[in-house]
Amino acid sequence: MATPIILGMGKLILYRRGMPGCKRILTKDRLAKFGVQTDDTCFLCCNALETCAHLYYDCAFSAQCLQLVQQWLQINLQGTEIVDWCIHMRCKSLLRKQIIMAGLASMVYHIWMARNKCRLEGAVDHPRVVFQQIKRDVILRVSARLGVIKHKVSSSWLDHVRTF
């Protein structure tokens, strides 16, 4: 079994190529294993078999969300699995690291919620809408933490995160 890593928003546990705890979430490939008859195409991109790995690594919708989050948080995950990147992330500031981890955790959550919304309502939100939800969650979390903890962090980077 892969070594888990816990990210900043709540108790989200990610596994290499199997995030988030892929043995638990009911993607279409897992539903088929339980005998549930369903179309196995990804709800979000309609281009591939919906597996956990596809949903968080290969799906075009998720890739667009990740690109927006990377631009916003000024990070580069190109060619790296998210979990590996989180393990080896080097930041000068603990607060910056926590903000980035919270952003990635929020992204995982909101991609799953967008998938479920599409499943239940038949409508796919644009990745920019999902990104705005991610951004709102992280800014609220950061604002709450800044009132309690005084960290030295690049004020220009923090201003960028708040106003992007």
LOKOLKOL-24987 format. One record per residue (C-alpha): residue number from 1; chain; x, y, z. Coordinates in Angstrom, 2 decimals. Layout:
BEGIN
> seq|mol|X|Y|Z
> NUM|A|X|Y|Z;
...
This chain:
BEGIN
> seq|mol|X|Y|Z
> 1|A|0.00|0.00|0.00;
> 2|A|1.22|3.50|-0.85;
> 3|A|2.32|5.89|1.83;
> 4|A|-0.42|8.46|2.41;
> 5|A|0.06|12.20|2.64;
> 6|A|-2.45|14.40|4.43;
> 7|A|-3.22|17.76|2.85;
> 8|A|-4.31|21.00|4.45;
> 9|A|-8.11|21.09|4.11;
> 10|A|-9.54|18.76|6.71;
> 11|A|-8.26|15.22|6.59;
> 12|A|-7.95|14.63|2.86;
> 13|A|-5.59|11.73|2.29;
> 14|A|-3.89|11.35|-1.06;
> 15|A|-2.12|8.31|-2.46;
> 16|A|0.22|8.15|-5.43;
> 17|A|-1.77|7.63|-8.63;
> 18|A|-4.68|6.80|-6.42;
> 19|A|-5.89|10.01|-4.92;
> 20|A|-7.96|10.61|-2.82;
> 21|A|-8.18|7.19|-1.20;
> 22|A|-9.28|5.70|-4.52;
> 23|A|-10.39|2.48|-2.93;
> 24|A|-13.27|4.42|-1.40;
> 25|A|-14.68|6.78|-4.00;
> 26|A|-17.26|5.39|-6.39;
> 27|A|-15.98|6.19|-9.84;
> 28|A|-17.67|4.45|-12.74;
> 29|A|-15.00|1.74|-13.00;
> 30|A|-15.55|0.82|-9.33;
> 31|A|-19.34|0.83|-9.73;
> 32|A|-18.95|-1.64|-12.61;
> 33|A|-16.96|-3.95|-10.31;
> 34|A|-19.95|-3.97|-7.95;
> 35|A|-22.26|-4.94|-10.81;
> 36|A|-23.84|-1.53|-11.32;
> 37|A|-24.60|-1.08|-15.00;
> 38|A|-23.58|2.35|-16.16;
> 39|A|-21.90|4.12|-19.05;
> 40|A|-18.23|4.12|-18.04;
> 41|A|-17.29|7.41|-19.73;
> 42|A|-15.98|10.27|-17.57;
> 43|A|-18.77|12.73|-16.70;
> 44|A|-16.48|15.74|-16.99;
> 45|A|-14.64|15.22|-20.27;
> 46|A|-16.67|12.44|-21.93;
> 47|A|-13.45|11.10|-23.47;
> 48|A|-12.20|8.21|-21.34;
> 49|A|-13.03|5.53|-18.83;
> 50|A|-13.79|7.21|-15.50;
> 51|A|-11.24|5.93|-13.03;
> 52|A|-9.79|7.72|-10.06;
> 53|A|-6.45|8.12|-11.83;
> 54|A|-8.18|9.56|-14.91;
> 55|A|-10.34|11.94|-12.88;
> 56|A|-7.41|13.53|-11.05;
> 57|A|-4.51|13.10|-13.48;
> 58|A|-5.65|12.66|-17.07;
> 59|A|-9.05|14.37|-17.41;
> 60|A|-9.00|17.54|-19.56;
> 61|A|-11.41|19.26|-17.14;
> 62|A|-9.14|18.53|-14.16;
> 63|A|-6.08|19.63|-16.13;
> 64|A|-7.70|23.02|-16.78;
> 65|A|-8.55|23.38|-13.08;
> 66|A|-4.99|22.44|-12.11;
> 67|A|-3.56|24.94|-14.60;
> 68|A|-5.67|27.76|-13.10;
> 69|A|-4.66|26.80|-9.54;
> 70|A|-0.98|26.64|-10.56;
> 71|A|-1.14|30.10|-12.13;
> 72|A|-2.89|31.51|-9.09;
> 73|A|-0.55|30.00|-6.51;
> 74|A|2.52|30.49|-8.72;
> 75|A|3.59|26.84|-8.67;
> 76|A|4.66|24.41|-11.40;
> 77|A|3.62|20.76|-11.22;
> 78|A|4.46|19.93|-14.83;
> 79|A|5.64|16.34|-15.20;
> 80|A|5.14|15.58|-11.51;
> 81|A|2.42|13.72|-9.70;
> 82|A|0.68|16.01|-7.24;
> 83|A|1.43|13.76|-4.26;
> 84|A|5.16|13.55|-5.07;
> 85|A|5.27|17.31|-5.52;
> 86|A|3.59|17.85|-2.12;
> 87|A|6.05|15.54|-0.38;
> 88|A|9.11|17.28|-1.84;
> 89|A|7.76|20.84|-1.87;
> 90|A|10.26|23.38|-0.64;
> 91|A|8.88|26.72|0.50;
> 92|A|10.55|29.46|2.47;
> 93|A|7.40|29.95|4.49;
> 94|A|5.28|27.41|6.33;
> 95|A|2.22|29.58|5.65;
> 96|A|2.90|29.56|1.90;
> 97|A|3.25|25.77|1.96;
> 98|A|-0.04|25.46|3.86;
> 99|A|-1.80|27.76|1.38;
> 100|A|-0.55|25.71|-1.56;
> 101|A|-1.56|22.44|0.12;
> 102|A|-4.99|23.88|0.94;
> 103|A|-5.37|24.96|-2.70;
> 104|A|-4.54|21.49|-4.00;
> 105|A|-6.82|19.80|-1.45;
> 106|A|-9.64|22.17|-2.32;
> 107|A|-9.09|21.42|-5.99;
> 108|A|-9.47|17.67|-5.39;
> 109|A|-12.68|18.28|-3.43;
> 110|A|-14.21|20.63|-6.00;
> 111|A|-13.36|18.38|-8.95;
> 112|A|-15.22|15.56|-7.19;
> 113|A|-18.16|17.90|-6.48;
> 114|A|-18.23|19.04|-10.14;
> 115|A|-18.26|15.39|-11.19;
> 116|A|-21.17|14.66|-8.86;
> 117|A|-23.07|17.74|-10.01;
> 118|A|-22.72|16.58|-13.59;
> 119|A|-23.88|13.10|-12.60;
> 120|A|-26.94|14.36|-10.74;
> 121|A|-27.92|17.44|-12.74;
> 122|A|-26.43|16.69|-16.16;
> 123|A|-24.58|20.02|-16.31;
> 124|A|-20.83|20.56|-16.25;
> 125|A|-19.54|23.79|-14.73;
> 126|A|-16.74|25.53|-16.60;
> 127|A|-13.32|24.95|-14.97;
> 128|A|-13.19|28.71|-14.22;
> 129|A|-16.31|28.36|-12.06;
> 130|A|-14.70|25.48|-10.16;
> 131|A|-11.52|27.53|-9.83;
> 132|A|-13.46|30.44|-8.31;
> 133|A|-14.90|28.02|-5.71;
> 134|A|-11.40|26.73|-4.92;
> 135|A|-10.07|30.26|-4.63;
> 136|A|-12.94|31.32|-2.33;
> 137|A|-12.36|28.34|-0.01;
> 138|A|-8.62|28.94|0.25;
> 139|A|-8.94|32.70|0.79;
> 140|A|-11.49|32.14|3.57;
> 141|A|-9.19|29.57|5.19;
> 142|A|-6.14|31.83|4.89;
> 143|A|-8.04|34.83|6.27;
> 144|A|-9.12|32.81|9.29;
> 145|A|-5.56|31.58|9.90;
> 146|A|-3.93|34.99|9.50;
> 147|A|-5.94|36.30|12.42;
> 148|A|-4.38|33.62|14.64;
> 149|A|-0.88|33.07|13.27;
> 150|A|1.67|35.71|12.38;
> 151|A|4.07|34.24|9.81;
> 152|A|6.63|36.04|7.75;
> 153|A|5.60|35.50|4.18;
> 154|A|6.29|37.45|1.07;
> 155|A|3.61|40.11|1.26;
> 156|A|3.62|40.47|-2.52;
> 157|A|2.87|36.74|-2.95;
> 158|A|0.12|36.83|-0.32;
> 159|A|-1.39|39.92|-1.94;
> 160|A|-1.26|38.10|-5.28;
> 161|A|-3.15|35.12|-3.77;
> 162|A|-5.84|37.39|-2.35;
> 163|A|-6.36|39.53|-5.43;
> 164|A|-5.68|37.19|-8.40;
